[in-house]
Amino acid sequence: MNIIIRIFKEIFDFFCGDWRVFWGVTVTIVLVESVEHLAALFYARPAVGIIFIIGVSLSLVFALKREIT
């Protein structure tokens, strides 16, 4: 069982590499999808691309900031 957990961890590290980037992108995608599908957030639809770029960029900046310090 321990080897299976290690394999999954290695696969995750290969694709994601960092929990901050993973959760930052995940939260950004959930936010973008909720803007697209919820009628209450209709006014924010033109800004979806900007929201996505800012969300992903911020998660990368926070991950890099941790590596630098």
PyMOL Python script that loads the backbone (N, CA, C, O; Angstrom):
from pymol import cmd

cmd.read_pdbstr("""\
ATOM      1  N   MET A   1       0.829  -1.202   0.000  1.00  0.00           N
ATOM      2  CA  MET A   1       0.000   0.000   0.000  1.00  0.00           C
ATOM      3  C   MET A   1       0.868   1.259   0.000  1.00  0.00           C
ATOM      4  O   MET A   1       0.506   2.264  -0.611  1.00  0.00           O
ATOM      5  N   ASN A   2       1.989   1.205   0.670  1.00  0.00           N
ATOM      6  CA  ASN A   2       2.880   2.350   0.749  1.00  0.00           C
ATOM      7  C   ASN A   2       3.444   2.717  -0.620  1.00  0.00           C
ATOM      8  O   ASN A   2       3.630   3.896  -0.920  1.00  0.00           O
ATOM      9  N   ILE A   3       3.712   1.728  -1.436  1.00  0.00           N
ATOM     10  CA  ILE A   3       4.249   1.987  -2.773  1.00  0.00           C
ATOM     11  C   ILE A   3       3.211   2.666  -3.669  1.00  0.00           C
ATOM     12  O   ILE A   3       3.574   3.478  -4.521  1.00  0.00           O
ATOM     13  N   ILE A   4       1.938   2.350  -3.490  1.00  0.00           N
ATOM     14  CA  ILE A   4       0.869   2.965  -4.279  1.00  0.00           C
ATOM     15  C   ILE A   4       0.758   4.454  -3.941  1.00  0.00           C
ATOM     16  O   ILE A   4       0.613   5.293  -4.831  1.00  0.00           O
ATOM     17  N   ILE A   5       0.826   4.768  -2.657  1.00  0.00           N
ATOM     18  CA  ILE A   5       0.781   6.166  -2.232  1.00  0.00           C
ATOM     19  C   ILE A   5       1.984   6.922  -2.789  1.00  0.00           C
ATOM     20  O   ILE A   5       1.851   8.061  -3.237  1.00  0.00           O
ATOM     21  N   ARG A   6       3.144   6.298  -2.763  1.00  0.00           N
ATOM     22  CA  ARG A   6       4.350   6.938  -3.292  1.00  0.00           C
ATOM     23  C   ARG A   6       4.229   7.177  -4.798  1.00  0.00           C
ATOM     24  O   ARG A   6       4.660   8.220  -5.290  1.00  0.00           O
ATOM     25  N   ILE A   7       3.661   6.244  -5.521  1.00  0.00           N
ATOM     26  CA  ILE A   7       3.480   6.398  -6.969  1.00  0.00           C
ATOM     27  C   ILE A   7       2.539   7.561  -7.264  1.00  0.00           C
ATOM     28  O   ILE A   7       2.823   8.379  -8.139  1.00  0.00           O
ATOM     29  N   PHE A   8       1.420   7.643  -6.543  1.00  0.00           N
ATOM     30  CA  PHE A   8       0.493   8.748  -6.743  1.00  0.00           C
ATOM     31  C   PHE A   8       1.136  10.087  -6.394  1.00  0.00           C
ATOM     32  O   PHE A   8       0.898  11.084  -7.076  1.00  0.00           O
ATOM     33  N   LYS A   9       1.942  10.120  -5.343  1.00  0.00           N
ATOM     34  CA  LYS A   9       2.634  11.343  -4.965  1.00  0.00           C
ATOM     35  C   LYS A   9       3.619  11.758  -6.045  1.00  0.00           C
ATOM     36  O   LYS A   9       3.720  12.944  -6.359  1.00  0.00           O
ATOM     37  N   GLU A  10       4.336  10.823  -6.610  1.00  0.00           N
ATOM     38  CA  GLU A  10       5.279  11.143  -7.678  1.00  0.00           C
ATOM     39  C   GLU A  10       4.565  11.647  -8.928  1.00  0.00           C
ATOM     40  O   GLU A  10       5.044  12.566  -9.593  1.00  0.00           O
ATOM     41  N   ILE A  11       3.422  11.048  -9.244  1.00  0.00           N
ATOM     42  CA  ILE A  11       2.634  11.506 -10.394  1.00  0.00           C
ATOM     43  C   ILE A  11       2.126  12.919 -10.151  1.00  0.00           C
ATOM     44  O   ILE A  11       2.180  13.762 -11.046  1.00  0.00           O
ATOM     45  N   PHE A  12       1.634  13.182  -8.947  1.00  0.00           N
ATOM     46  CA  PHE A  12       1.167  14.530  -8.604  1.00  0.00           C
ATOM     47  C   PHE A  12       2.312  15.530  -8.696  1.00  0.00           C
ATOM     48  O   PHE A  12       2.152  16.604  -9.277  1.00  0.00           O
ATOM     49  N   ASP A  13       3.464  15.186  -8.128  1.00  0.00           N
ATOM     50  CA  ASP A  13       4.613  16.092  -8.185  1.00  0.00           C
ATOM     51  C   ASP A  13       5.049  16.350  -9.621  1.00  0.00           C
ATOM     52  O   ASP A  13       5.489  17.452  -9.948  1.00  0.00           O
ATOM     53  N   PHE A  14       4.930  15.345 -10.476  1.00  0.00           N
ATOM     54  CA  PHE A  14       5.306  15.514 -11.874  1.00  0.00           C
ATOM     55  C   PHE A  14       4.389  16.506 -12.574  1.00  0.00           C
ATOM     56  O   PHE A  14       4.863  17.373 -13.307  1.00  0.00           O
ATOM     57  N   PHE A  15       3.074  16.389 -12.357  1.00  0.00           N
ATOM     58  CA  PHE A  15       2.123  17.247 -13.060  1.00  0.00           C
ATOM     59  C   PHE A  15       1.912  18.591 -12.368  1.00  0.00           C
ATOM     60  O   PHE A  15       1.763  19.613 -13.038  1.00  0.00           O
ATOM     61  N   CYS A  16       1.898  18.600 -11.063  1.00  0.00           N
ATOM     62  CA  CYS A  16       1.596  19.835 -10.338  1.00  0.00           C
ATOM     63  C   CYS A  16       2.839  20.475  -9.738  1.00  0.00           C
ATOM     64  O   CYS A  16       3.074  21.671  -9.912  1.00  0.00           O
ATOM     65  N   GLY A  17       3.621  19.689  -9.044  1.00  0.00           N
ATOM     66  CA  GLY A  17       4.869  20.186  -8.497  1.00  0.00           C
ATOM     67  C   GLY A  17       4.746  20.960  -7.208  1.00  0.00           C
ATOM     68  O   GLY A  17       5.650  20.909  -6.374  1.00  0.00           O
ATOM     69  N   ASP A  18       3.679  21.657  -7.026  1.00  0.00           N
ATOM     70  CA  ASP A  18       3.546  22.494  -5.838  1.00  0.00           C
ATOM     71  C   ASP A  18       2.077  22.620  -5.471  1.00  0.00           C
ATOM     72  O   ASP A  18       1.228  22.852  -6.331  1.00  0.00           O
ATOM     73  N   TRP A  19       1.786  22.466  -4.188  1.00  0.00           N
ATOM     74  CA  TRP A  19       0.403  22.563  -3.728  1.00  0.00           C
ATOM     75  C   TRP A  19      -0.153  23.954  -3.929  1.00  0.00           C
ATOM     76  O   TRP A  19      -1.340  24.096  -4.224  1.00  0.00           O
ATOM     77  N   ARG A  20       0.657  24.985  -3.780  1.00  0.00           N
ATOM     78  CA  ARG A  20       0.157  26.349  -3.944  1.00  0.00           C
ATOM     79  C   ARG A  20      -0.294  26.601  -5.374  1.00  0.00           C
ATOM     80  O   ARG A  20      -1.337  27.213  -5.606  1.00  0.00           O
ATOM     81  N   VAL A  21       0.486  26.132  -6.320  1.00  0.00           N
ATOM     82  CA  VAL A  21       0.094  26.292  -7.725  1.00  0.00           C
ATOM     83  C   VAL A  21      -1.157  25.476  -8.012  1.00  0.00           C
ATOM     84  O   VAL A  21      -2.077  25.953  -8.677  1.00  0.00           O
ATOM     85  N   PHE A  22      -1.191  24.252  -7.513  1.00  0.00           N
ATOM     86  CA  PHE A  22      -2.346  23.382  -7.731  1.00  0.00           C
ATOM     87  C   PHE A  22      -3.628  24.017  -7.205  1.00  0.00           C
ATOM     88  O   PHE A  22      -4.619  24.108  -7.929  1.00  0.00           O
ATOM     89  N   TRP A  23      -3.614  24.458  -5.941  1.00  0.00           N
ATOM     90  CA  TRP A  23      -4.826  25.033  -5.366  1.00  0.00           C
ATOM     91  C   TRP A  23      -5.147  26.405  -5.943  1.00  0.00           C
ATOM     92  O   TRP A  23      -6.318  26.766  -6.064  1.00  0.00           O
ATOM     93  N   GLY A  24      -4.128  27.168  -6.299  1.00  0.00           N
ATOM     94  CA  GLY A  24      -4.380  28.466  -6.932  1.00  0.00           C
ATOM     95  C   GLY A  24      -5.083  28.323  -8.267  1.00  0.00           C
ATOM     96  O   GLY A  24      -6.036  29.048  -8.552  1.00  0.00           O
ATOM     97  N   VAL A  25      -4.618  27.392  -9.085  1.00  0.00           N
ATOM     98  CA  VAL A  25      -5.245  27.151 -10.383  1.00  0.00           C
ATOM     99  C   VAL A  25      -6.634  26.541 -10.194  1.00  0.00           C
ATOM    100  O   VAL A  25      -7.568  26.890 -10.915  1.00  0.00           O
ATOM    101  N   THR A  26      -6.774  25.634  -9.231  1.00  0.00           N
ATOM    102  CA  THR A  26      -8.073  25.011  -8.975  1.00  0.00           C
ATOM    103  C   THR A  26      -9.109  26.047  -8.549  1.00  0.00           C
ATOM    104  O   THR A  26     -10.228  26.052  -9.062  1.00  0.00           O
ATOM    105  N   VAL A  27      -8.746  26.918  -7.623  1.00  0.00           N
ATOM    106  CA  VAL A  27      -9.683  27.954  -7.170  1.00  0.00           C
ATOM    107  C   VAL A  27     -10.010  28.909  -8.317  1.00  0.00           C
ATOM    108  O   VAL A  27     -11.153  29.345  -8.456  1.00  0.00           O
ATOM    109  N   THR A  28      -9.021  29.230  -9.128  1.00  0.00           N
ATOM    110  CA  THR A  28      -9.263  30.112 -10.266  1.00  0.00           C
ATOM    111  C   THR A  28     -10.230  29.479 -11.261  1.00  0.00           C
ATOM    112  O   THR A  28     -11.134  30.152 -11.757  1.00  0.00           O
ATOM    113  N   ILE A  29     -10.052  28.211 -11.553  1.00  0.00           N
ATOM    114  CA  ILE A  29     -10.948  27.534 -12.499  1.00  0.00           C
ATOM    115  C   ILE A  29     -12.366  27.447 -11.940  1.00  0.00           C
ATOM    116  O   ILE A  29     -13.331  27.636 -12.680  1.00  0.00           O
ATOM    117  N   VAL A  30     -12.501  27.165 -10.650  1.00  0.00           N
ATOM    118  CA  VAL A  30     -13.830  27.126 -10.031  1.00  0.00           C
ATOM    119  C   VAL A  30     -14.483  28.502 -10.092  1.00  0.00           C
ATOM    120  O   VAL A  30     -15.679  28.610 -10.366  1.00  0.00           O
ATOM    121  N   LEU A  31     -13.712  29.546  -9.840  1.00  0.00           N
ATOM    122  CA  LEU A  31     -14.252  30.900  -9.902  1.00  0.00           C
ATOM    123  C   LEU A  31     -14.692  31.256 -11.323  1.00  0.00           C
ATOM    124  O   LEU A  31     -15.767  31.825 -11.517  1.00  0.00           O
ATOM    125  N   VAL A  32     -13.873  30.927 -12.303  1.00  0.00           N
ATOM    126  CA  VAL A  32     -14.219  31.224 -13.695  1.00  0.00           C
ATOM    127  C   VAL A  32     -15.464  30.445 -14.121  1.00  0.00           C
ATOM    128  O   VAL A  32     -16.345  30.997 -14.779  1.00  0.00           O
ATOM    129  N   GLU A  33     -15.538  29.189 -13.755  1.00  0.00           N
ATOM    130  CA  GLU A  33     -16.714  28.390 -14.111  1.00  0.00           C
ATOM    131  C   GLU A  33     -17.971  28.900 -13.421  1.00  0.00           C
ATOM    132  O   GLU A  33     -19.047  28.892 -14.019  1.00  0.00           O
ATOM    133  N   SER A  34     -17.852  29.342 -12.172  1.00  0.00           N
ATOM    134  CA  SER A  34     -19.039  29.865 -11.490  1.00  0.00           C
ATOM    135  C   SER A  34     -19.488  31.175 -12.115  1.00  0.00           C
ATOM    136  O   SER A  34     -20.688  31.443 -12.176  1.00  0.00           O
ATOM    137  N   VAL A  35     -18.554  31.999 -12.581  1.00  0.00           N
ATOM    138  CA  VAL A  35     -18.936  33.230 -13.277  1.00  0.00           C
ATOM    139  C   VAL A  35     -19.657  32.886 -14.579  1.00  0.00           C
ATOM    140  O   VAL A  35     -20.622  33.553 -14.952  1.00  0.00           O
ATOM    141  N   GLU A  36     -19.195  31.860 -15.259  1.00  0.00           N
ATOM    142  CA  GLU A  36     -19.801  31.469 -16.532  1.00  0.00           C
ATOM    143  C   GLU A  36     -21.204  30.891 -16.365  1.00  0.00           C
ATOM    144  O   GLU A  36     -22.054  31.076 -17.236  1.00  0.00           O
ATOM    145  N   HIS A  37     -21.457  30.197 -15.262  1.00  0.00           N
ATOM    146  CA  HIS A  37     -22.706  29.449 -15.128  1.00  0.00           C
ATOM    147  C   HIS A  37     -23.729  30.050 -14.167  1.00  0.00           C
ATOM    148  O   HIS A  37     -24.898  29.666 -14.213  1.00  0.00           O
ATOM    149  N   LEU A  38     -23.338  30.959 -13.318  1.00  0.00           N
ATOM    150  CA  LEU A  38     -24.291  31.548 -12.380  1.00  0.00           C
ATOM    151  C   LEU A  38     -24.851  32.854 -12.942  1.00  0.00           C
ATOM    152  O   LEU A  38     -24.102  33.753 -13.326  1.00  0.00           O
ATOM    153  N   ALA A  39     -26.151  32.939 -12.980  1.00  0.00           N
ATOM    154  CA  ALA A  39     -26.801  34.125 -13.534  1.00  0.00           C
ATOM    155  C   ALA A  39     -26.525  35.361 -12.686  1.00  0.00           C
ATOM    156  O   ALA A  39     -26.502  36.474 -13.211  1.00  0.00           O
ATOM    157  N   ALA A  40     -26.317  35.184 -11.395  1.00  0.00           N
ATOM    158  CA  ALA A  40     -26.064  36.314 -10.511  1.00  0.00           C
ATOM    159  C   ALA A  40     -24.727  36.992 -10.828  1.00  0.00           C
ATOM    160  O   ALA A  40     -24.544  38.171 -10.524  1.00  0.00           O
ATOM    161  N   LEU A  41     -23.806  36.264 -11.428  1.00  0.00           N
ATOM    162  CA  LEU A  41     -22.498  36.824 -11.765  1.00  0.00           C
ATOM    163  C   LEU A  41     -22.384  37.183 -13.244  1.00  0.00           C
ATOM    164  O   LEU A  41     -21.285  37.228 -13.797  1.00  0.00           O
ATOM    165  N   PHE A  42     -23.516  37.436 -13.875  1.00  0.00           N
ATOM    166  CA  PHE A  42     -23.559  37.747 -15.299  1.00  0.00           C
ATOM    167  C   PHE A  42     -22.705  38.967 -15.651  1.00  0.00           C
ATOM    168  O   PHE A  42     -22.083  39.014 -16.713  1.00  0.00           O
ATOM    169  N   TYR A  43     -22.683  39.942 -14.760  1.00  0.00           N
ATOM    170  CA  TYR A  43     -21.946  41.178 -15.019  1.00  0.00           C
ATOM    171  C   TYR A  43     -20.435  40.950 -15.106  1.00  0.00           C
ATOM    172  O   TYR A  43     -19.732  41.775 -15.690  1.00  0.00           O
ATOM    173  N   ALA A  44     -19.926  39.874 -14.552  1.00  0.00           N
ATOM    174  CA  ALA A  44     -18.485  39.616 -14.534  1.00  0.00           C
ATOM    175  C   ALA A  44     -18.006  38.789 -15.726  1.00  0.00           C
ATOM    176  O   ALA A  44     -16.807  38.541 -15.859  1.00  0.00           O
ATOM    177  N   ARG A  45     -18.918  38.360 -16.587  1.00  0.00           N
ATOM    178  CA  ARG A  45     -18.525  37.507 -17.720  1.00  0.00           C
ATOM    179  C   ARG A  45     -17.491  38.144 -18.649  1.00  0.00           C
ATOM    180  O   ARG A  45     -16.598  37.435 -19.113  1.00  0.00           O
ATOM    181  N   PRO A  46     -17.563  39.427 -18.941  1.00  0.00           N
ATOM    182  CA  PRO A  46     -16.524  39.992 -19.816  1.00  0.00           C
ATOM    183  C   PRO A  46     -15.120  39.939 -19.214  1.00  0.00           C
ATOM    184  O   PRO A  46     -14.136  40.014 -19.950  1.00  0.00           O
ATOM    185  N   ALA A  47     -15.009  39.815 -17.913  1.00  0.00           N
ATOM    186  CA  ALA A  47     -13.709  39.828 -17.245  1.00  0.00           C
ATOM    187  C   ALA A  47     -13.165  38.435 -16.955  1.00  0.00           C
ATOM    188  O   ALA A  47     -12.178  38.301 -16.232  1.00  0.00           O
ATOM    189  N   VAL A  48     -13.790  37.392 -17.505  1.00  0.00           N
ATOM    190  CA  VAL A  48     -13.377  36.015 -17.191  1.00  0.00           C
ATOM    191  C   VAL A  48     -11.926  35.761 -17.595  1.00  0.00           C
ATOM    192  O   VAL A  48     -11.184  35.127 -16.844  1.00  0.00           O
ATOM    193  N   GLY A  49     -11.516  36.234 -18.745  1.00  0.00           N
ATOM    194  CA  GLY A  49     -10.133  36.033 -19.178  1.00  0.00           C
ATOM    195  C   GLY A  49      -9.142  36.713 -18.248  1.00  0.00           C
ATOM    196  O   GLY A  49      -8.093  36.155 -17.925  1.00  0.00           O
ATOM    197  N   ILE A  50      -9.479  37.910 -17.825  1.00  0.00           N
ATOM    198  CA  ILE A  50      -8.610  38.637 -16.900  1.00  0.00           C
ATOM    199  C   ILE A  50      -8.558  37.940 -15.551  1.00  0.00           C
ATOM    200  O   ILE A  50      -7.491  37.840 -14.945  1.00  0.00           O
ATOM    201  N   ILE A  51      -9.707  37.453 -15.071  1.00  0.00           N
ATOM    202  CA  ILE A  51      -9.746  36.720 -13.803  1.00  0.00           C
ATOM    203  C   ILE A  51      -8.860  35.482 -13.878  1.00  0.00           C
ATOM    204  O   ILE A  51      -8.126  35.184 -12.935  1.00  0.00           O
ATOM    205  N   PHE A  52      -8.925  34.766 -14.988  1.00  0.00           N
ATOM    206  CA  PHE A  52      -8.119  33.558 -15.148  1.00  0.00           C
ATOM    207  C   PHE A  52      -6.631  33.884 -15.158  1.00  0.00           C
ATOM    208  O   PHE A  52      -5.850  33.232 -14.465  1.00  0.00           O
ATOM    209  N   ILE A  53      -6.235  34.878 -15.932  1.00  0.00           N
ATOM    210  CA  ILE A  53      -4.821  35.247 -16.015  1.00  0.00           C
ATOM    211  C   ILE A  53      -4.299  35.726 -14.665  1.00  0.00           C
ATOM    212  O   ILE A  53      -3.204  35.339 -14.256  1.00  0.00           O
ATOM    213  N   ILE A  54      -5.057  36.552 -13.978  1.00  0.00           N
ATOM    214  CA  ILE A  54      -4.621  37.057 -12.674  1.00  0.00           C
ATOM    215  C   ILE A  54      -4.547  35.934 -11.651  1.00  0.00           C
ATOM    216  O   ILE A  54      -3.591  35.873 -10.878  1.00  0.00           O
ATOM    217  N   GLY A  55      -5.540  35.038 -11.629  1.00  0.00           N
ATOM    218  CA  GLY A  55      -5.543  33.940 -10.664  1.00  0.00           C
ATOM    219  C   GLY A  55      -4.363  33.003 -10.832  1.00  0.00           C
ATOM    220  O   GLY A  55      -3.704  32.644  -9.856  1.00  0.00           O
ATOM    221  N   VAL A  56      -4.095  32.605 -12.073  1.00  0.00           N
ATOM    222  CA  VAL A  56      -2.969  31.704 -12.333  1.00  0.00           C
ATOM    223  C   VAL A  56      -1.646  32.419 -12.056  1.00  0.00           C
ATOM    224  O   VAL A  56      -0.730  31.833 -11.479  1.00  0.00           O
ATOM    225  N   SER A  57      -1.548  33.671 -12.464  1.00  0.00           N
ATOM    226  CA  SER A  57      -0.321  34.428 -12.226  1.00  0.00           C
ATOM    227  C   SER A  57      -0.032  34.600 -10.739  1.00  0.00           C
ATOM    228  O   SER A  57       1.110  34.450 -10.303  1.00  0.00           O
ATOM    229  N   LEU A  58      -1.061  34.913  -9.964  1.00  0.00           N
ATOM    230  CA  LEU A  58      -0.857  35.066  -8.523  1.00  0.00           C
ATOM    231  C   LEU A  58      -0.416  33.764  -7.861  1.00  0.00           C
ATOM    232  O   LEU A  58       0.436  33.775  -6.973  1.00  0.00           O
ATOM    233  N   SER A  59      -0.987  32.655  -8.285  1.00  0.00           N
ATOM    234  CA  SER A  59      -0.563  31.386  -7.693  1.00  0.00           C
ATOM    235  C   SER A  59       0.886  31.077  -8.042  1.00  0.00           C
ATOM    236  O   SER A  59       1.618  30.537  -7.212  1.00  0.00           O
ATOM    237  N   LEU A  60       1.308  31.409  -9.251  1.00  0.00           N
ATOM    238  CA  LEU A  60       2.711  31.211  -9.633  1.00  0.00           C
ATOM    239  C   LEU A  60       3.637  32.160  -8.880  1.00  0.00           C
ATOM    240  O   LEU A  60       4.726  31.760  -8.467  1.00  0.00           O
ATOM    241  N   VAL A  61       3.221  33.404  -8.697  1.00  0.00           N
ATOM    242  CA  VAL A  61       4.037  34.377  -7.961  1.00  0.00           C
ATOM    243  C   VAL A  61       4.223  33.939  -6.515  1.00  0.00           C
ATOM    244  O   VAL A  61       5.332  34.014  -5.986  1.00  0.00           O
ATOM    245  N   PHE A  62       3.154  33.485  -5.869  1.00  0.00           N
ATOM    246  CA  PHE A  62       3.273  33.042  -4.479  1.00  0.00           C
ATOM    247  C   PHE A  62       4.167  31.813  -4.363  1.00  0.00           C
ATOM    248  O   PHE A  62       4.919  31.683  -3.397  1.00  0.00           O
ATOM    249  N   ALA A  63       4.092  30.916  -5.334  1.00  0.00           N
ATOM    250  CA  ALA A  63       4.954  29.737  -5.311  1.00  0.00           C
ATOM    251  C   ALA A  63       6.412  30.133  -5.525  1.00  0.00           C
ATOM    252  O   ALA A  63       7.300  29.597  -4.862  1.00  0.00           O
ATOM    253  N   LEU A  64       6.667  31.061  -6.436  1.00  0.00           N
ATOM    254  CA  LEU A  64       8.040  31.514  -6.669  1.00  0.00           C
ATOM    255  C   LEU A  64       8.580  32.294  -5.480  1.00  0.00           C
ATOM    256  O   LEU A  64       9.757  32.180  -5.136  1.00  0.00           O
ATOM    257  N   LYS A  65       7.728  33.077  -4.861  1.00  0.00           N
ATOM    258  CA  LYS A  65       8.142  33.847  -3.689  1.00  0.00           C
ATOM    259  C   LYS A  65       8.606  32.918  -2.562  1.00  0.00           C
ATOM    260  O   LYS A  65       9.570  33.217  -1.857  1.00  0.00           O
ATOM    261  N   ARG A  66       7.929  31.820  -2.407  1.00  0.00           N
ATOM    262  CA  ARG A  66       8.321  30.840  -1.384  1.00  0.00           C
ATOM    263  C   ARG A  66       9.666  30.214  -1.728  1.00  0.00           C
ATOM    264  O   ARG A  66      10.480  29.962  -0.839  1.00  0.00           O
ATOM    265  N   GLU A  67       9.903  29.963  -3.003  1.00  0.00           N
ATOM    266  CA  GLU A  67      11.177  29.368  -3.419  1.00  0.00           C
ATOM    267  C   GLU A  67      12.338  30.326  -3.237  1.00  0.00           C
ATOM    268  O   GLU A  67      13.450  29.901  -2.924  1.00  0.00           O
ATOM    269  N   ILE A  68      12.095  31.606  -3.430  1.00  0.00           N
ATOM    270  CA  ILE A  68      13.163  32.595  -3.346  1.00  0.00           C
ATOM    271  C   ILE A  68      13.566  32.852  -1.910  1.00  0.00           C
ATOM    272  O   ILE A  68      14.752  33.004  -1.617  1.00  0.00           O
ATOM    273  N   THR A  69      12.594  32.902  -1.009  1.00  0.00           N
ATOM    274  CA  THR A  69      12.922  33.212   0.393  1.00  0.00           C
ATOM    275  C   THR A  69      13.274  32.014   1.203  1.00  0.00           C
ATOM    276  O   THR A  69      13.568  32.138   2.392  1.00  0.00           O
TER     277      THR A  69
END
""", "prot")
cmd.dss("prot")
cmd.show_as("cartoon", "prot")
cmd.util.cbc("prot")
cmd.orient("prot")
